[in-house]
């Protein structure tokens, strides 16, 4: 920890792991996303372990959930992205992959939010774009967060890089971040390490730090 000019500057995961300044962000752990990964159940269990430890020790917990706009109401960027992700050549072939209320849109049952936890829906990859997340964290005085969920190379990297621009210290829980494309995930880790501003940890280390009282 550094102290300068009236500021307290966390530098490590241990520095930041304080319920007064750190939250847990569980990213897009939805039924329809978890089942796409062969180790999805393992990621669910790691996220559950992090969530339970955070609950027991007074850390705030936030969830994100990806939703699809109905095709007829979607705009240019949404339709273009849907065609790319669904590997189709025509808008006529696009379907809403995660419509609100659908089974695949729901969070994994093991990660059902508690009464003092909040879910923010989004249509973007960064959890900070067009959601209340930044406002909610700042209003709590939180300046760092641990992030876990799916998928590292698709949505978690954009969230982490966006967070550093906003002044947060994001910490990736590496064994609780699922990947659909391991090579792309390795590139994401390398890019974030090169850019700086974020940290990595693992479930065992973070749960121990959160439990230290």
Buried (B, 14 or more C-beta within 10 A) or exposed (E): EEEEEEEEEBEEBBBBBBBEBBBBBBBBBBBBBBEEBEEBEEBBBBBBBBBEBBBEBEBBBBBBBBBBBEBEEBEEEBBEBBBEEEEEEEEEEBEBBBBEEBEBBBBBEBBEBEEEBBEBBBBBBBBBBEBEBBEBBEEEEBBBBBBBBBBBBBBBBBBBBBBBEBEBBBBBBBBBBBBBEEEBBEEBBEEBEEEEBBBBBBBEBBBEBBEEE
